[in-house]
Each structure stands twice: as C-alpha cells, then as structure tokens.
Amino acid sequence: MNSSPWKGKTAIICGASSGIGRSLACNLAQQSAKRLVLVARTLEPLADLARDLSQQDPTLNISVHSLDLQHREEVEALVVELKQQNLRADIVIQAAGLSDRGTLQTLSSSRLQ
C-alpha cells in the first residue's frame, strides 16, 4: 500500500531539467504522483527525464514545456495552455534559479524579477 501524500497528485516542476528540480520530479514519480508538468529552458534534458520516468511508470502522465521563466509572455502562455487542459495543480515547485555574483544590495532589480 502506498501511503504517500503525493499519490494521485499533479505537480508542476519548474527547473526540472537538472539538480533539485530533477530530483524532486523523480521523487514525486516514485511516490505515485499522477501527473508531472516538467518545465525548464532546455528541452532535451526534459525529454530524457520524461522518457526515463515513463519507462519506470507507464501510467504516469508527463508533459514537458521548454520556456524561460524570465520571459513573462512564455509563462503566461503556459498558464493559458494548462488552464485549457483543465489542469489542477496540487503542488507547484519553483526549482529554477539564476546564478549571479554579489550581494543582494548590488544585484539589479531586473535580475530579481
């Protein structure tokens, strides 16, 4: 019996192509999530991850979306697409990040948006 709190749930994972985001996607799949929406800038690693997860659980519903979260219009297009699919996310994980050097005081506000 799987008593995972994520069993049958839908997750949107931003930054799923590597690192923490990829690990969380794998973990949610192992915990019997129903649907994973994988988001990252680079499509190839997302497609590889989706293929690997589908081989482990053919019943897992996975979609991949290549977009840059820094571009608001791309994010808005994804939201419209997911709404058209009547997607109801149980969890949204924001694991995409930016890399910069300096202190918070020296970072430009445009980099923090």
Accessible surface in RSA format (square Angstrom, percent):
REM  Atomic radii and reference values for relative SASA: ProtOr
REM  Chains: A
REM  Algorithm: Lee & Richards
REM  Probe-radius: 1.40
REM  Slices: 20
REM RES _ NUM      All-atoms   Total-Side   Main-Chain    Non-polar    All polar
REM                ABS   REL    ABS   REL    ABS   REL    ABS   REL    ABS   REL
RES MET A   1   230.67 119.5 140.36  92.9  90.30 215.0 117.46  99.9 113.21 150.0
RES ASN A   2    53.43  36.8  34.92  33.7  18.51  44.6  24.14  58.1  29.29  28.3
RES SER A   3    95.21  80.5  64.89  86.6  30.33  69.9  36.28  77.3  58.93  82.6
RES SER A   4    22.29  18.8   5.53   7.4  16.76  38.6  11.69  24.9  10.60  14.9
RES PRO A   5    93.71  68.3  74.56  68.0  19.15  69.6  87.29  72.1   6.43  39.9
RES TRP A   6    77.01  30.9  77.01  37.3   0.00   0.0  59.26  31.6  17.75  28.8
RES LYS A   7   113.94  55.6 100.79  61.8  13.15  31.3  59.18  53.3  54.76  58.3
RES GLY A   8    38.58  47.6   0.00   N/A  38.58  47.6  25.12  68.9  13.46  30.1
RES LYS A   9    77.53  37.8  77.53  47.6   0.01   0.0  25.69  23.1  51.84  55.2
RES THR A  10     7.22   5.1   7.22   7.3   0.00   0.0   0.54   0.7   6.67  10.1
RES ALA A  11     1.11   1.0   1.11   1.7   0.00   0.0   1.11   1.6   0.00   0.0
RES ILE A  12    21.48  12.2  21.48  16.0   0.00   0.0  21.48  15.5   0.00   0.0
RES ILE A  13     0.00   0.0   0.00   0.0   0.00   0.0   0.00   0.0   0.00   0.0
RES CYS A  14    13.80  10.4  13.80  15.4   0.00   0.0   0.00   0.0  13.80  14.9
RES GLY A  15    11.93  14.7   0.00   N/A  11.93  14.7   8.48  23.3   3.46   7.7
RES ALA A  16     0.00   0.0   0.00   0.0   0.00   0.0   0.00   0.0   0.00   0.0
RES SER A  17    23.80  20.1  18.53  24.7   5.28  12.2   0.58   1.2  23.23  32.5
RES SER A  18    72.83  61.5  67.61  90.2   5.22  12.0  36.26  77.2  36.57  51.2
RES GLY A  19    52.22  64.4   0.00   N/A  52.22  64.4  42.27 116.0   9.95  22.3
RES ILE A  20   127.58  72.6 120.64  89.9   6.94  16.7 122.62  88.3   4.96  13.5
RES GLY A  21     0.67   0.8   0.00   N/A   0.67   0.8   0.00   0.0   0.67   1.5
RES ARG A  22    72.97  30.6  72.97  37.2   0.00   0.0  24.54  33.5  48.43  29.4
RES SER A  23    71.85  60.7  62.60  83.5   9.24  21.3  34.36  73.2  37.49  52.5
RES LEU A  24    63.57  35.4  63.29  45.3   0.28   0.7  63.57  44.6   0.00   0.0
RES ALA A  25     0.00   0.0   0.00   0.0   0.00   0.0   0.00   0.0   0.00   0.0
RES CYS A  26    38.25  28.9  38.18  42.6   0.07   0.2  16.57  42.0  21.68  23.4
RES ASN A  27    65.37  45.1  64.22  62.1   1.15   2.8  10.10  24.3  55.26  53.4
RES LEU A  28     7.63   4.2   7.63   5.5   0.00   0.0   7.63   5.4   0.00   0.0
RES ALA A  29    10.65   9.8   3.76   5.8   6.89  15.7   4.11   5.8   6.54  17.3
RES GLN A  30   132.11  73.9  98.95  72.3  33.16  79.0  37.85  80.6  94.27  71.5
RES GLN A  31    50.32  28.1  48.67  35.6   1.65   3.9  20.15  42.9  30.16  22.9
RES SER A  32    37.94  32.1  30.92  41.3   7.02  16.2  13.11  27.9  24.82  34.8
RES ALA A  33     5.31   4.9   0.85   1.3   4.45  10.1   0.85   1.2   4.45  11.8
RES LYS A  34   122.07  59.6 114.74  70.4   7.34  17.5  68.77  61.9  53.30  56.8
RES ARG A  35    34.75  14.6  34.75  17.7   0.00   0.0   7.91  10.8  26.84  16.3
RES LEU A  36     0.00   0.0   0.00   0.0   0.00   0.0   0.00   0.0   0.00   0.0
RES VAL A  37     0.00   0.0   0.00   0.0   0.00   0.0   0.00   0.0   0.00   0.0
RES LEU A  38     0.00   0.0   0.00   0.0   0.00   0.0   0.00   0.0   0.00   0.0
RES VAL A  39     0.54   0.4   0.54   0.5   0.00   0.0   0.54   0.5   0.00   0.0
RES ALA A  40     8.42   7.7   3.04   4.7   5.38  12.2   8.42  11.9   0.00   0.0
RES ARG A  41   158.75  66.7 138.56  70.6  20.19  48.1  37.72  51.6 121.03  73.3
RES THR A  42    77.56  55.2  73.28  74.3   4.28  10.2  46.73  62.8  30.83  46.6
RES LEU A  43    92.21  51.4  88.32  63.2   3.90   9.8  88.32  62.0   3.90  10.5
RES GLU A  44   126.73  72.8 119.61  90.5   7.11  16.9  41.23  79.7  85.50  69.8
RES PRO A  45    40.92  29.8  38.24  34.9   2.68   9.7  40.92  33.8   0.00   0.0
RES LEU A  46     0.00   0.0   0.00   0.0   0.00   0.0   0.00   0.0   0.00   0.0
RES ALA A  47    44.39  40.8  38.77  59.8   5.63  12.8  40.36  56.8   4.03  10.7
RES ASP A  48    50.05  35.1  50.05  49.8   0.00   0.0  10.85  25.5  39.20  39.1
RES LEU A  49     1.10   0.6   1.10   0.8   0.00   0.0   1.10   0.8   0.00   0.0
RES ALA A  50    15.54  14.3  15.27  23.6   0.26   0.6  15.54  21.9   0.00   0.0
RES ARG A  51   125.56  52.7 118.78  60.6   6.78  16.1  60.12  82.2  65.44  39.7
RES ASP A  52    47.98  33.6  46.25  46.0   1.74   4.1  14.53  34.2  33.45  33.4
RES LEU A  53     1.31   0.7   1.29   0.9   0.02   0.1   1.29   0.9   0.02   0.1
RES SER A  54    44.15  37.3  41.07  54.8   3.08   7.1  26.40  56.2  17.75  24.9
RES GLN A  55   129.85  72.6  99.50  72.7  30.35  72.3  44.20  94.1  85.65  65.0
RES GLN A  56   124.35  69.5  87.60  64.0  36.75  87.5  46.80  99.6  77.56  58.8
RES ASP A  57    38.80  27.2  37.37  37.2   1.42   3.4  16.38  38.5  22.42  22.4
RES PRO A  58   116.26  84.7  86.12  78.5  30.14 109.6  89.63  74.0  26.63 165.5
RES THR A  59   121.63  86.5  92.09  93.4  29.54  70.4  83.54 112.2  38.09  57.6
RES LEU A  60    11.74   6.5   0.04   0.0  11.70  29.4   1.45   1.0  10.29  27.7
RES ASN A  61    77.35  53.3  70.42  68.1   6.93  16.7  19.78  47.6  57.57  55.6
RES ILE A  62    34.27  19.5   4.04   3.0  30.23  72.9   4.04   2.9  30.23  82.0
RES SER A  63    24.80  21.0  20.26  27.0   4.54  10.5  24.80  52.8   0.00   0.0
RES VAL A  64    48.76  32.1  30.30  27.4  18.46  44.5  30.30  26.3  18.46  50.1
RES HIS A  65    20.39  11.1  16.08  11.2   4.31  11.0  12.24  12.6   8.14   9.5
RES SER A  66    56.71  47.9  26.00  34.7  30.71  70.7  12.64  26.9  44.07  61.7
RES LEU A  67    17.88  10.0  11.11   7.9   6.77  17.0  16.75  11.8   1.13   3.0
RES ASP A  68    27.19  19.0  26.40  26.3   0.79   1.9   8.31  19.5  18.88  18.8
RES LEU A  69    60.36  33.6  40.71  29.1  19.65  49.4  41.01  28.8  19.34  52.1
RES GLN A  70   107.22  60.0  77.10  56.3  30.12  71.7  33.10  70.5  74.12  56.2
RES HIS A  71    80.13  43.8  78.27  54.4   1.85   4.7  51.75  53.3  28.38  33.0
RES ARG A  72   182.36  76.6 176.14  89.8   6.22  14.8  66.66  91.1 115.70  70.1
RES GLU A  73   113.61  65.2 107.04  81.0   6.57  15.6  63.14 122.1  50.46  41.2
RES GLU A  74    60.65  34.8  54.18  41.0   6.48  15.4  28.40  54.9  32.26  26.3
RES VAL A  75    45.23  29.8  45.23  41.0   0.00   0.0  45.23  39.3   0.00   0.0
RES GLU A  76    85.09  48.9  83.70  63.3   1.39   3.3  39.07  75.6  46.02  37.6
RES ALA A  77    62.20  57.2  49.93  77.1  12.27  27.9  57.16  80.5   5.05  13.4
RES LEU A  78    14.85   8.3  11.80   8.4   3.05   7.7  14.17  10.0   0.68   1.8
RES VAL A  79    67.48  44.4  65.71  59.5   1.77   4.3  67.06  58.3   0.43   1.2
RES VAL A  80    81.10  53.4  80.26  72.7   0.84   2.0  81.03  70.4   0.07   0.2
RES GLU A  81    69.67  40.0  68.33  51.7   1.33   3.2  23.95  46.3  45.72  37.3
RES LEU A  82    11.55   6.4  11.55   8.3   0.00   0.0  11.55   8.1   0.00   0.0
RES LYS A  83   147.45  71.9 134.94  82.8  12.50  29.8  84.11  75.7  63.34  67.5
RES GLN A  84   139.17  77.8 106.27  77.7  32.90  78.3  45.76  97.4  93.41  70.8
RES GLN A  85    78.95  44.2  51.26  37.5  27.70  65.9  37.79  80.4  41.17  31.2
RES ASN A  86   133.87  92.3 107.03 103.4  26.84  64.6  32.40  78.0 101.47  98.1
RES LEU A  87    32.91  18.3   5.81   4.2  27.10  68.1  10.54   7.4  22.37  60.2
RES ARG A  88   179.51  75.4 167.20  85.2  12.31  29.3  76.67 104.8 102.84  62.3
RES ALA A  89    36.59  33.6   9.60  14.8  26.98  61.4   9.60  13.5  26.98  71.5
RES ASP A  90    54.89  38.4  19.93  19.8  34.96  82.7  10.60  24.9  44.29  44.2
RES ILE A  91    40.03  22.8  33.68  25.1   6.35  15.3  39.96  28.8   0.08   0.2
RES VAL A  92    97.74  64.3  68.93  62.4  28.81  69.4  68.93  59.9  28.81  78.1
RES ILE A  93    24.02  13.7  21.18  15.8   2.84   6.8  24.02  17.3   0.00   0.0
RES GLN A  94   117.91  65.9  88.57  64.7  29.33  69.8  58.06 123.6  59.85  45.4
RES ALA A  95    33.86  31.1   2.26   3.5  31.60  71.9  10.88  15.3  22.98  60.9
RES ALA A  96    32.83  30.2  21.23  32.8  11.60  26.4  25.66  36.1   7.17  19.0
RES GLY A  97    69.17  85.3   0.00   N/A  69.17  85.3  37.48 102.9  31.69  71.0
RES LEU A  98    84.49  47.1  51.15  36.6  33.34  83.8  57.44  40.3  27.05  72.8
RES SER A  99   103.95  87.8  80.10 106.9  23.85  54.9  48.82 104.0  55.14  77.2
RES ASP A 100    68.32  47.9  33.00  32.8  35.33  83.5   8.70  20.5  59.62  59.5
RES ARG A 101   222.04  93.2 202.25 103.1  19.79  47.1  83.24 113.8 138.80  84.1
RES GLY A 102    62.77  77.4   0.00   N/A  62.77  77.4  26.99  74.1  35.78  80.1
RES THR A 103    77.74  55.3  71.27  72.2   6.48  15.4  74.41  99.9   3.33   5.0
RES LEU A 104   122.77  68.4 108.66  77.7  14.12  35.5 109.40  76.8  13.38  36.0
RES GLN A 105   157.06  87.8 120.67  88.2  36.39  86.6  67.32 143.3  89.74  68.1
RES THR A 106   102.99  73.3  69.38  70.3  33.61  80.1  72.74  97.7  30.25  45.7
RES LEU A 107    41.36  23.0  26.47  18.9  14.89  37.4  27.89  19.6  13.47  36.3
RES SER A 108    57.83  48.9  45.48  60.7  12.35  28.4  50.14 106.8   7.69  10.8
RES SER A 109    86.46  73.1  78.05 104.2   8.42  19.4  45.44  96.8  41.03  57.5
RES SER A 110    81.12  68.6  64.89  86.6  16.23  37.4  46.24  98.5  34.88  48.9
RES ARG A 111    82.93  34.8  77.47  39.5   5.46  13.0  37.22  50.9  45.72  27.7
RES LEU A 112    94.82  52.8  65.21  46.7  29.61  74.4  66.68  46.8  28.14  75.7
RES GLN A 113   179.31 100.3 121.14  88.5  58.17 138.5  59.22 126.0 120.10  91.1
END  Absolute sums over single chains surface
CHAIN  1 A     7419.4       5852.1       1567.3       3911.5       3507.9
END  Absolute sums over all chains
TOTAL          7419.4       5852.1       1567.3       3911.5       3507.9
